[in-house]
């Protein structure tokens, strides 16, 4: 009976590890998207200033 309980206990632990790994992966994806949008905002500022410079010439 002890072996059966240990097997059942080990099966219960596995999904928890996968769930935390998936959460970490999702947070990394969210952080990457935030960085991408921030970079796009910063580049847009420079792009606008370059357009004004080109209009002057």
N, C-alpha and C positions, 0 to 999 in steps of 0.2 A: 504494500500500500504506500510506503514511503517513496518508492521509485515513481509510482504513478503521480503522486503529488509534486515531486520535484520536476517531472516532465511538464506537467500542467503549469507549474509556476514559471518554468523557463519559457514556455510558449506565451505566457501573459506579458513577459518583459520585452520580447522582441518588437511588437508593434509600437511600443512607447519610444523606442530608440528611433525607429523610422519616422515617427511623427515629429520628433524634435529635429531630425535631420531635414525633413521637408520644410518645417517652419524656418530653419536657418537659411535654407536655399531660397525660400520665398522672400525673406527679409533682404538677402543679398541682391535678389532681382529688383526689389523695390528701391534699394539704395542705388543700384546702377541706373535705374530710370530717373531717379532724382538728380543724380550727377549729370546725366545726359541732358535733361531739361535745363539745368543750371548752366551747362556749357553752351547750349543753344541760345539762352538769354544773353550770355556774355558775348558770344560771337555776333549776335544781332546788333548789339551796341556798336561794335567795331564796323560791321557791315554798313550801318547807317552813316557812320562818320566817313567811311571811304566813298560812299555815294556823293556826299556833299563835296568832298575834295575833287572828285571827278567832274562835278558840275562846274566847279570854278575854272577848270582847265578847258 
